[in-house]
């Protein structure tokens, strides 16, 4: 089964098996966002709800 490219661009699986994603709204319009908001959005975020479903694609 091939991995859908849309999934590989958005999420990744860590060495310990956690599914991690990037924060939304970092692509453009950065001028309108505060510095603290940008720092907060640069952190990776976990994805817990459908971990088993996502892992089958990798």
ZIZI-V195657 format. One record per residue. N is the residue number from 1. OMEGA is omega in whole degrees, -180 to 180 (999 if undefined). NEAR is the number of other C-alpha atoms within 8 Angstrom. D_FIRST is the distance of its C-alpha to the first C-alpha in whole Angstrom. Layout:
# ZIZI-V195657
n: (N;N)
omega: (OMEGA;OMEGA)
near: (NEAR;NEAR)
d_first: (D_FIRST;D_FIRST)
This chain:
# ZIZI-V195657
n: (1;2;3;4;5;6;7;8;9;10;11;12;13;14;15;16;17;18;19;20;21;22;23;24;25;26;27;28;29;30;31;32;33;34;35;36;37;38;39;40;41;42;43;44;45;46;47;48;49;50;51;52;53;54;55;56;57;58)
omega: (179;176;177;-176;179;179;-178;179;-174;-176;174;-180;-179;-180;-179;174;178;177;-174;178;174;176;178;170;175;-175;-177;-179;180;-178;-176;-177;-179;-179;180;178;179;178;-180;-178;180;180;175;-179;179;178;-169;-170;-173;-177;-179;-180;-178;-178;-180;178;-178;999)
near: (3;4;8;7;6;6;8;9;6;8;10;8;10;8;5;5;6;10;13;12;11;11;10;6;5;9;6;5;7;8;5;5;8;7;6;6;8;11;8;7;11;8;8;9;8;8;10;6;4;7;10;6;7;8;9;6;9;5)
d_first: (0;4;7;9;12;15;14;14;17;18;18;17;17;21;21;23;20;21;19;21;22;25;27;28;31;31;30;33;37;37;41;41;40;42;42;41;38;37;37;35;32;32;31;27;26;25;22;23;22;19;18;16;14;13;12;9;8;9)
